[in-house]
Amino acid sequence: MVKNKKAWLRIFEAFIAVLLILGVLLVIVSKQDAKVNSSEEIINLQRNIIQTITGDEDLRDEIIAGKSEKVYDKVGLMIPLGIGFNVSICEPNYICPLSADASIISDKEIYSSETLVLSNLTSFNDKKLKLFFWRI
Protein backbone atom coordinates (compact mmCIF):
# COMPACT_ATOMS: atom_id res chain seq x y z
CA MET A 1 0.00 0.00 0.00
CA VAL A 2 2.91 2.40 0.68
CA LYS A 3 4.30 2.00 -2.86
CA ASN A 4 0.89 2.81 -4.29
CA LYS A 5 0.83 6.14 -2.38
CA LYS A 6 4.29 7.06 -3.69
CA ALA A 7 3.13 6.44 -7.26
CA TRP A 8 0.14 8.74 -6.84
CA LEU A 9 2.35 11.38 -5.28
CA ARG A 10 4.75 11.24 -8.27
CA ILE A 11 1.85 11.49 -10.72
CA PHE A 12 0.53 14.52 -8.82
CA GLU A 13 4.00 16.17 -8.83
CA ALA A 14 4.36 15.58 -12.57
CA PHE A 15 0.90 17.05 -13.17
CA ILE A 16 1.76 20.19 -11.18
CA ALA A 17 5.07 20.55 -13.06
CA VAL A 18 3.27 20.34 -16.42
CA LEU A 19 0.73 22.94 -15.26
CA LEU A 20 3.52 25.32 -14.20
CA ILE A 21 5.34 24.96 -17.53
CA LEU A 22 2.13 25.53 -19.50
CA GLY A 23 1.32 28.57 -17.35
CA VAL A 24 4.71 30.15 -18.03
CA LEU A 25 4.40 29.47 -21.77
CA LEU A 26 0.91 30.97 -21.82
CA VAL A 27 2.14 34.16 -20.14
CA ILE A 28 5.04 34.51 -22.59
CA VAL A 29 2.84 33.97 -25.66
CA SER A 30 0.19 36.41 -24.43
CA LYS A 31 2.79 39.16 -23.90
CA GLN A 32 4.12 38.70 -27.44
CA ASP A 33 0.62 38.95 -28.89
CA ALA A 34 -0.02 42.16 -26.95
CA LYS A 35 3.18 43.66 -28.33
CA VAL A 36 2.25 42.75 -31.92
CA ASN A 37 -1.24 44.20 -31.47
CA SER A 38 0.08 47.48 -30.07
CA SER A 39 2.56 47.74 -32.95
CA GLU A 40 -0.26 47.28 -35.43
CA GLU A 41 -2.26 49.94 -33.59
CA ILE A 42 0.60 52.43 -33.89
CA ILE A 43 1.03 51.69 -37.59
CA ASN A 44 -2.71 52.12 -38.19
CA LEU A 45 -2.66 55.34 -36.18
CA GLN A 46 0.15 56.67 -38.37
CA ARG A 47 -1.80 55.77 -41.51
CA ASN A 48 -4.91 57.55 -40.25
CA ILE A 49 -2.97 60.66 -39.26
CA ILE A 50 -1.25 60.84 -42.64
CA GLN A 51 -4.61 60.52 -44.41
CA THR A 52 -6.06 63.27 -42.25
CA ILE A 53 -3.12 65.60 -42.82
CA THR A 54 -2.94 65.05 -46.57
CA GLY A 55 -6.70 65.59 -46.83
CA ASP A 56 -6.48 69.02 -45.15
CA GLU A 57 -5.62 71.69 -47.74
CA ASP A 58 -4.23 74.14 -45.16
CA LEU A 59 -1.86 71.54 -43.73
CA ARG A 60 -0.79 70.51 -47.23
CA ASP A 61 0.12 74.15 -47.96
CA GLU A 62 2.12 74.30 -44.72
CA ILE A 63 4.02 71.14 -45.67
CA ILE A 64 4.76 72.40 -49.17
CA ALA A 65 6.04 75.64 -47.62
CA GLY A 66 8.32 73.53 -45.38
CA LYS A 67 6.64 74.62 -42.14
CA SER A 68 5.99 71.89 -39.61
CA GLU A 69 4.50 73.80 -36.64
CA LYS A 70 0.81 73.37 -37.55
CA VAL A 71 1.41 69.78 -38.65
CA TYR A 72 3.18 69.09 -35.34
CA ASP A 73 0.26 70.59 -33.41
CA LYS A 74 -2.30 68.56 -35.39
CA VAL A 75 -0.42 65.29 -34.82
CA GLY A 76 -0.10 66.14 -31.12
CA LEU A 77 -3.88 66.44 -30.88
CA MET A 78 -4.48 63.11 -32.63
CA ILE A 79 -2.13 60.77 -30.75
CA PRO A 80 -3.02 59.12 -27.43
CA LEU A 81 -1.07 59.60 -24.23
CA GLY A 82 2.00 57.42 -23.88
CA ILE A 83 3.25 57.88 -27.44
CA GLY A 84 6.07 60.25 -28.32
CA PHE A 85 6.35 61.62 -31.83
CA ASN A 86 8.31 63.75 -34.21
CA VAL A 87 7.42 65.27 -37.57
CA SER A 88 9.97 65.78 -40.32
CA ILE A 89 9.52 67.54 -43.67
CA CYS A 90 12.17 67.27 -46.35
CA GLU A 91 12.76 67.10 -50.07
CA PRO A 92 11.42 63.95 -51.80
CA ASN A 93 14.85 62.64 -52.80
CA TYR A 94 16.36 63.00 -49.30
CA ILE A 95 16.06 60.86 -46.19
CA CYS A 96 14.10 62.73 -43.54
CA PRO A 97 16.06 62.63 -40.27
CA LEU A 98 14.63 62.01 -36.84
CA SER A 99 15.46 65.17 -34.95
CA ALA A 100 14.77 64.06 -31.40
CA ASP A 101 17.00 63.88 -28.35
CA ALA A 102 18.98 60.64 -28.58
CA SER A 103 18.72 60.04 -24.83
CA ILE A 104 14.91 59.95 -25.08
CA ILE A 105 14.72 57.40 -27.89
CA SER A 106 17.89 55.36 -27.43
CA ASP A 107 16.16 52.25 -26.09
CA LYS A 108 12.78 52.63 -27.81
CA GLU A 109 11.19 50.95 -30.82
CA ILE A 110 10.63 53.69 -33.39
CA TYR A 111 7.82 53.44 -35.93
CA SER A 112 8.06 55.62 -39.00
CA SER A 113 5.74 56.32 -41.86
CA GLU A 114 6.08 58.72 -44.76
CA THR A 115 4.17 60.12 -47.67
CA LEU A 116 4.77 62.53 -50.51
CA VAL A 117 2.83 65.76 -50.50
CA LEU A 118 2.66 66.87 -54.07
CA SER A 119 2.40 70.46 -55.24
CA ASN A 120 -0.72 72.58 -55.24
CA LEU A 121 -1.91 75.06 -57.87
CA THR A 122 0.32 77.92 -56.70
CA SER A 123 3.51 76.15 -55.61
CA PHE A 124 5.33 73.38 -57.43
CA ASN A 125 7.56 72.33 -54.59
CA ASP A 126 6.89 68.70 -53.61
CA LYS A 127 7.80 67.62 -50.07
CA LYS A 128 8.07 64.42 -48.08
CA LEU A 129 6.29 64.18 -44.73
CA LYS A 130 7.65 61.62 -42.29
CA LEU A 131 6.16 60.73 -38.91
CA PHE A 132 8.14 59.04 -36.15
CA PHE A 133 6.33 57.43 -33.20
CA TRP A 134 7.64 55.64 -30.11
CA ARG A 135 6.21 54.56 -26.78
CA ILE A 136 7.10 56.74 -23.81
N, C-alpha and C positions, 0 to 999 in steps of 0.2 A: 504494500500500500504506500510506503514512503517513496519508492521509485516513481509511482504514478503521480504523486504530488509534484515531484521535481520536474517531470515532463510537462505538466500543465503550467508550472511556473516559467519554464523556458519558452513555451509557446506564447504565454502572455508577454514576456519580455521582448520577444521577437516582434510581436504585434505592435507594441508600444514604439519600438525602434523604427518600424516601417512607418507608423503614423507621424513620428517626429520628422523623418526624412521627407515624407510627402508634404508636410506642413511647411518646411523650409523651402522646398521647391516651389510650392504654390505662392509663397510670399515673394520670392525672387521673380517669378514669371509675371505676377500682377504688377510689380513695380516697373518692369520693362514695358508692359503694355501701357501703363499710365504715361511713361515718358514718350512713347511713340505718339499717343493721342495728343499730348500737349504740343509736341512738335508739329503735328498736322494742324492743330488749332492756330498756332502762330503763323504757319505758312498760309492758311486760309485767310487769316486776319490781314496779312500783308497784301494778298491778292485783292481783298475787298477795299482796302485803303487805297491801293493804286487805282482801282476802277473809279472810286469816288473822286480822287484827285484829278485824274485825267478827264473825268466827265464835267468838272467845274471849269468854266471858261476863264474865270478870274485867276484861279490857281495855275492854269496852263500858261497864261500870260506872265505870271510871276516866274514860273520855271523857265520859260523861254528868255526872260530878261536876266536870268541867273540869280534871282533873289529867292532865298529859301526860308525867310522869316515866317511868312504866312503859311507856307507848306508845313513848316515845323510846328506851328501852332495848331493847325488842323489835325496833323497826325497825333499830337499830344492830347487832343480832345477825344480821339477815336480809340486809343489803346487802353486796355484795362490796367489797373494797378499791378505792380510787380513785374512790369516789362519795361526795360530801358530801350531807348531808340536813338537813332541818328539819321539825319537826312543829308544826302549828298547830291549835288547837281554838277554835272560836268559835260564836256563835249562828247558826242557819241563815239568817237574813235579812241577815247581814253578810258582808263580804269578809274572809276570813282573811288577815292580813298575813304576809309573810315576815320573820321577825325574826332575820336573820343580819347579820353584819358586811358592810357594803357593799363594803369593800375586798377581801373574799374572793370575792364573787360578781359583781363589776362587769363582768368580761369573759367570763362563763360563760353557756352555754345552760342555762336553768333549766326543768326539767320538773315540772309540778304535776299533782296528781290529788286529787280530793276525793270524799267520800261523806257522806251523812247517817247519823248514828247515832241511831236513834229510841229513845224512852223504854223503860224496862223496867217491871216490875210495881210497883216501889216508888217510882220517880221519873219524873215526866212532864216532863222537861227535855231536849228534843231538842238535839243539838249537831252541828256540822259538823266533820269531820276532814279536814285538808288536808295532803298530803305534798309537799314540795319536794325535788327531787334535782338535782344538778349534778355534773359531772366535776371531780375535783380536779386 
